[in-house]
Amino acid sequence: MKVANKKIIRTLSFNSLKVARTRNLIAIFAIALTTLLFTSLFTISLSINKSIQDANFRQVGGWSHGSFKYLTQEQYDAIKDDALIKDYGLRRFVGMASEVPFNKSHVEIGYSDAKQAHWMYCDPIEGHLPAEGTNEAATDTQILKLLGVKPVVGTSFTLTFDVDGTEVTKTFTLSGWWAYDDVVKANHVLIPLTRAQEIYDQVGIGKGIGRDELTATWNMDVMLASALHIEQDMHDILLNHGYQNESRAKGDNYIAIGVNWGYTGAQLADQIDPMTIVAIIALLLLILFTGYLIIYNIFQISVSNDIRFYGLLKTIGTTGKQLSRIIYFQALLLSLIGIPLGMIAGYLVGIKLTPLILSTLNLVKANTLSTSPLIFIGSALFALITVIISCRRPGRIAAKVSPLEAIRFSDGLNNKKKIRKAQKGASLPKMAWANLRRNNSKTVITIISLSLSLLLLNTTVTFTKSFDMNKYLSNVVSDFIVADAHYFQVGNFWNRDYALSEEVISNLENRTGIESSGRVYGQSRAAEELVTEESYRASHSQWNDKETLDLMVASQEKSETGLLSNWVQLYGMERYSLDKSKLIEGDLGKLYEPNSHYIAAVYSLDDYGNTKSDSNWAKIGDTVKLRYIDEYEYYNPNTGKILDQNDIDEGQAYRKRAKVYKEVDYEVVALIALPTSLSYRYYGTDEFVMGAETFIEDTETSDVMYYACDVVDERIDVIESYLSDLTKNQNSQLDYESKATYAAEFDSFRNMFLILGSVLSFIIGIVGVLNFLNAMLTSILSRRHELAMLQSIGMTGKQLKLMLIWEGLYYTLGAVVTSLLLIITVGPLLSNILSDMFWFTIYHFTVLPVFIVTPFFAALGVAVPLVVYRIISKDSIIERLREVE
């Protein structure tokens, strides 16, 4: 029979709470602290995610979900109204400015509508976007600075830029400007569509597209319903209208797409694997368990203190289920106070710590904070779940206890261990140990909660100590690299126009402090290798599908022996640079021999230093046949008719082949891997290295691509200052790269993890200390009568304090031992996780942080019992003996 007793249960719960005000304050504080843990972690993690995502967007150049590239007007009209596209913006490319003063910048001139401009961070803070039918233009402050133009609306400025191979000079009126962001890779000069069309007409494009298949095409950036499956949605949009993005070789229905890799959610959805899922679940469980430790301990202690009250309720007919409801209702009432307080405090902690953590990342804005409602919804939900889970066992204990057991109850719940007589005399350490054994579960939980902070702190230090700067800088092997600014720009191809002059090199070599140095000569004469079809396919398979490869093989020029000609990248290296390469196999010494024809094949490495065996076909002892070309001839592939290069019409089919050339055979004597900083910085074909003398003799060129050097430590800053002045003031055509820049980035990255891990360790440490405080406080308070009785039969105050200190030390030093055991256990697992996450880590086992913190834990084990004892000793022994157990 059901009885309407919910109101009575709520009344009992509420009245019971009012009696134990001190305990309620501790419980509220515990819930608030747990909520603070969740809220601060969510605030920091979501803010970091938002900041990194924003930094990604700035590097990408916008925050649209994706882009359909190089569209004709017909293609754009066909897909723009697709149901999967929620919004879109348009851009039309006109040209690029790459000569001084823009040689160190990526400057694009083109048309963008208002949405596209907004998505590309091109919102004028003064003025407006250019109006149609005018000669207006809007740009950023960096462009204006390089031109020597003040950012004043209405000012005229002149630009010279390349439009589909034709140099164009135009004067514009500044309609608006925005602040320059050094993270955004591209600088934009936005002009009206009408002015863009005038330029197209001027260079002969008209209503078509440029010969580069880029100029005058449309780019349509889109926003989709979700950022989780951007690439798949864009594929579906193309399929809906009969287009594909697999290969141009599959037909004229090809449309290129670009997916914004800045969306971290999309990256996670595309790259998530079982280990990532396990890691996320493990992290969430750790957070839940941390909160569980403190709340469970408090409610277990609460049940222990009120067990007689629950036994009396059972004698008058209260069921176990109703007792559980009393505990749950009390927990919910306390949560209504503790959770909001924790959320407010946690958010304040989060917004204070986030800038500190983000300040270690150069690309990330330290003032980017997340205000997502998920912070508060998630933390409240996690805290509430933690409270409910934490009440389960105390609720079951209260529900199962019988009235008789409640009367006999001491600190250990349902302690049914047999009592045995001691064989030896009692001692204070033994008595302290026996007191802890009264409630094993409470003791274990307190020790674990204390050890978790030590484990996390040690893991954080191990994690950051394993970041190896030498591995991180393995691709940056020289203190300084000097070259034409064009060499350092992403996407640029090097040619002899960007060769470094001997005057610059001589001036640098003559400066005090240069320890060792060398030139690297770049390929400025056309060259091809002759390879088998198998090697040709292997060389290009990474970038092309089978159908495209078939077409390439069919169209490629073949020698009399059936070998295919293949474009090749060659280096001429002096000893300094050759010695900086990684020798995989063979002997580099032969490359230094003059008048020889030895060569080294360049192989690629993965992030972990493993050789990619398919990155070059040549092996030790193989012969590489190179063809140095002075003149090509052009012909119609269908008729074989020789064509005049200047008379080839747009869209006319043609091919080219070597006409005037010389062939040289080389023996492969070494297989090497080149650090990225010493390479061309772009890939796509086979690469080979010769000694400098051989290269100059055979190619009949001596154009220096870059000059690299190492400097004695005490002169690093002096040379850095000299190069900075040289490239900024004396010769702006030049630029340089410094190892110190990469080292600073590495330190920033490592410090971010150190700060974040230390903050998390500190918060979990507070939870552990609070658990320890609660355990000692409730244990001593619940034994006030018992401790007074011991003193009444002769135990001195000093002995009592020593016994309590032993109890505290068992807790804290037990936590140290437990953490050491856990560290030894998880060490091998951490090593594997580190190597999987970051290629530049070398695992270093350490327990030093634990030993450093141990004295503080020992002091805590002494101080807390003494403080609690002082509280209870304010009452006399007589008064404590009169208390009813």
Secondary structure as the mmCIF struct_conf table of DSSP 4:
data_model
#
loop_
_struct_conf.conf_type_id
_struct_conf.id
_struct_conf.beg_label_comp_id
_struct_conf.beg_label_asym_id
_struct_conf.beg_label_seq_id
_struct_conf.end_label_comp_id
_struct_conf.end_label_asym_id
_struct_conf.end_label_seq_id
HELX_RH_AL_P HELX_RH_AL_P1 LYS A 6 VAL A 19
HELX_RH_AL_P HELX_RH_AL_P2 ARG A 21 VAL A 60
TURN_TY1_P TURN_TY1_P1 GLY A 61 GLY A 61
BEND BEND1 HIS A 65 HIS A 65
STRN STRN1 GLY A 66 LEU A 71
HELX_RH_AL_P HELX_RH_AL_P3 GLN A 73 ILE A 79
TURN_TY1_P TURN_TY1_P2 LYS A 80 ASP A 81
TURN_TY1_P TURN_TY1_P3 ALA A 83 LEU A 84
STRN STRN2 ILE A 85 ALA A 97
BEND BEND2 GLU A 99 GLU A 99
TURN_TY1_P TURN_TY1_P4 VAL A 100 PRO A 101
BEND BEND3 PHE A 102 PHE A 102
TURN_TY1_P TURN_TY1_P5 ASN A 103 LYS A 104
BEND BEND4 SER A 105 SER A 105
STRN STRN3 HIS A 106 SER A 112
HELX_RH_AL_P HELX_RH_AL_P4 ALA A 114 TRP A 119
TURN_TY1_P TURN_TY1_P6 MET A 120 TYR A 121
BEND BEND5 ILE A 125 ILE A 125
STRN STRN4 GLU A 126 GLY A 127
BEND BEND6 LEU A 129 LEU A 129
HELX_LH_PP_P HELX_LH_PP_P1 PRO A 130 ALA A 131
TURN_TY1_P TURN_TY1_P7 GLU A 132 GLY A 133
BEND BEND7 THR A 134 THR A 134
STRN STRN5 GLU A 136 ASP A 140
HELX_RH_AL_P HELX_RH_AL_P5 THR A 141 LEU A 147
TURN_TY1_P TURN_TY1_P8 GLY A 148 GLY A 148
TURN_TY1_P TURN_TY1_P9 VAL A 153 GLY A 154
STRN STRN6 SER A 156 VAL A 163
TURN_TY1_P TURN_TY1_P10 ASP A 164 GLY A 165
STRN STRN7 THR A 166 TRP A 178
TURN_TY1_P TURN_TY1_P11 ASP A 182 VAL A 183
BEND BEND8 VAL A 184 LYS A 185
STRN STRN8 ALA A 186 LEU A 190
HELX_RH_AL_P HELX_RH_AL_P6 LEU A 193 GLN A 202
TURN_TY1_P TURN_TY1_P12 VAL A 203 GLY A 204
TURN_TY1_P TURN_TY1_P13 GLY A 206 LYS A 207
BEND BEND9 GLY A 208 GLY A 208
TURN_TY1_P TURN_TY1_P14 ARG A 211 ASP A 212
BEND BEND10 GLU A 213 GLU A 213
TURN_TY1_P TURN_TY1_P15 THR A 215 ALA A 216
STRN STRN9 TRP A 218 LEU A 224
BEND BEND11 ALA A 225 ALA A 225
BEND BEND12 ALA A 227 ALA A 227
TURN_TY1_P TURN_TY1_P16 LEU A 228 HIS A 229
HELX_RH_AL_P HELX_RH_AL_P7 ILE A 230 ASN A 240
TURN_TY1_P TURN_TY1_P17 HIS A 241 GLY A 242
STRN STRN10 GLN A 244 GLN A 244
BEND BEND13 GLU A 246 GLU A 246
HELX_RH_3T_P HELX_RH_3T_P1 ARG A 248 LYS A 250
TURN_TY1_P TURN_TY1_P18 ASP A 252 ASN A 253
STRN STRN11 TYR A 254 TYR A 254
STRN STRN12 ALA A 256 VAL A 259
TURN_TY1_P TURN_TY1_P19 TRP A 261 GLY A 262
HELX_RH_AL_P HELX_RH_AL_P8 THR A 264 GLN A 271
HELX_RH_AL_P HELX_RH_AL_P9 PRO A 274 THR A 315
TURN_TY1_P TURN_TY1_P20 ILE A 316 GLY A 317
HELX_RH_AL_P HELX_RH_AL_P10 GLY A 320 LEU A 358
TURN_TY1_P TURN_TY1_P21 SER A 359 THR A 360
TURN_TY1_P TURN_TY1_P22 ASN A 362 LEU A 363
BEND BEND14 VAL A 364 VAL A 364
TURN_TY1_P TURN_TY1_P23 ALA A 366 ASN A 367
HELX_RH_AL_P HELX_RH_AL_P11 PRO A 373 LYS A 400
HELX_RH_AL_P HELX_RH_AL_P12 PRO A 403 ARG A 408
BEND BEND15 ASP A 411 GLY A 412
TURN_TY1_P TURN_TY1_P24 LEU A 413 ASN A 414
HELX_LH_PP_P HELX_LH_PP_P2 LYS A 417 ILE A 419
BEND BEND16 GLN A 423 LYS A 424
HELX_RH_AL_P HELX_RH_AL_P13 LEU A 428 ARG A 437
TURN_TY1_P TURN_TY1_P25 ARG A 438 ASN A 439
HELX_RH_AL_P HELX_RH_AL_P14 ASN A 440 LYS A 465
TURN_TY1_P TURN_TY1_P26 SER A 466 SER A 466
STRN STRN13 PHE A 467 PHE A 467
HELX_RH_AL_P HELX_RH_AL_P15 MET A 469 TYR A 472
TURN_TY1_P TURN_TY1_P27 LEU A 473 ASN A 475
BEND BEND17 SER A 478 ASP A 479
STRN STRN14 PHE A 480 ASP A 484
HELX_RH_AL_P HELX_RH_AL_P16 ALA A 485 PHE A 488
BEND BEND18 GLN A 489 GLN A 489
TURN_TY1_P TURN_TY1_P28 VAL A 490 GLY A 491
HELX_RH_3T_P HELX_RH_3T_P2 ARG A 496 TYR A 498
HELX_LH_PP_P HELX_LH_PP_P3 ALA A 499 ALA A 499
STRN STRN15 LEU A 500 LEU A 500
HELX_LH_PP_P HELX_LH_PP_P4 SER A 501 SER A 501
HELX_RH_AL_P HELX_RH_AL_P17 GLU A 502 GLU A 509
TURN_TY1_P TURN_TY1_P29 ASN A 510 ASN A 510
BEND BEND19 ARG A 511 ARG A 511
TURN_TY1_P TURN_TY1_P30 THR A 512 GLY A 513
STRN STRN16 ILE A 514 GLY A 522
BEND BEND20 ARG A 525 ARG A 525
STRN STRN17 ALA A 527 VAL A 531
HELX_RH_AL_P HELX_RH_AL_P18 GLU A 533 HIS A 540
TURN_TY1_P TURN_TY1_P31 SER A 541 TRP A 543
BEND BEND21 ASN A 544 ASN A 544
HELX_RH_AL_P HELX_RH_AL_P19 LYS A 546 SER A 555
BEND BEND22 GLN A 556 GLN A 556
STRN STRN18 LYS A 558 LYS A 558
TURN_TY1_P TURN_TY1_P32 GLU A 560 THR A 561
BEND BEND23 GLY A 562 GLY A 562
HELX_LH_PP_P HELX_LH_PP_P5 LEU A 563 LEU A 563
STRN STRN19 LEU A 564 MET A 573
HELX_RH_AL_P HELX_RH_AL_P20 ARG A 575 LYS A 580
BEND BEND24 SER A 581 SER A 581
STRN STRN20 LYS A 582 GLY A 586
HELX_RH_3T_P HELX_RH_3T_P3 LEU A 588 TYR A 592
BEND BEND25 GLU A 593 GLU A 593
TURN_TY1_P TURN_TY1_P33 PRO A 594 ASN A 595
STRN STRN21 TYR A 598 VAL A 602
STRN STRN22 LEU A 605 LEU A 605
TURN_TY1_P TURN_TY1_P34 ASP A 607 TYR A 608
BEND BEND26 GLY A 609 GLY A 609
STRN STRN23 THR A 611 THR A 611
HELX_RH_3T_P HELX_RH_3T_P4 SER A 613 SER A 615
TURN_TY1_P TURN_TY1_P35 ILE A 620 GLY A 621
STRN STRN24 THR A 623 TYR A 635
TURN_TY1_P TURN_TY1_P36 PRO A 637 THR A 639
STRN STRN25 ILE A 642 LEU A 643
HELX_RH_3T_P HELX_RH_3T_P5 GLN A 645 ASP A 647
HELX_LH_PP_P HELX_LH_PP_P6 ILE A 648 ASP A 649
TURN_TY1_P TURN_TY1_P37 GLU A 650 GLY A 651
STRN STRN26 ARG A 655 ALA A 673
HELX_RH_3T_P HELX_RH_3T_P6 THR A 676 LEU A 678
BEND BEND27 SER A 679 SER A 679
BEND BEND28 ARG A 681 ARG A 681
BEND BEND29 GLY A 684 THR A 685
STRN STRN27 ASP A 686 GLY A 691
HELX_RH_AL_P HELX_RH_AL_P21 ALA A 692 THR A 699
STRN STRN28 VAL A 704 VAL A 711
HELX_RH_3T_P HELX_RH_3T_P7 ASP A 713 ARG A 715
HELX_RH_AL_P HELX_RH_AL_P22 ILE A 716 ASP A 725
HELX_RH_PI_P HELX_RH_PI_P1 LEU A 726 GLN A 730
TURN_TY1_P TURN_TY1_P38 SER A 732 GLN A 733
STRN STRN29 LEU A 734 SER A 738
HELX_RH_AL_P HELX_RH_AL_P23 LYS A 739 SER A 782
TURN_TY1_P TURN_TY1_P39 ARG A 783 ARG A 783
HELX_RH_AL_P HELX_RH_AL_P24 ARG A 784 SER A 792
TURN_TY1_P TURN_TY1_P40 ILE A 793 GLY A 794
HELX_RH_AL_P HELX_RH_AL_P25 GLY A 797 MET A 837
TURN_TY1_P TURN_TY1_P41 TRP A 839 PHE A 840
STRN STRN30 THR A 841 THR A 841
HELX_RH_AL_P HELX_RH_AL_P26 LEU A 848 ILE A 872
TURN_TY1_P TURN_TY1_P42 SER A 873 LYS A 874
BEND BEND30 ASP A 875 ASP A 875
HELX_RH_AL_P HELX_RH_AL_P27 ILE A 877 ARG A 882
BEND BEND31 GLU A 883 GLU A 883
#
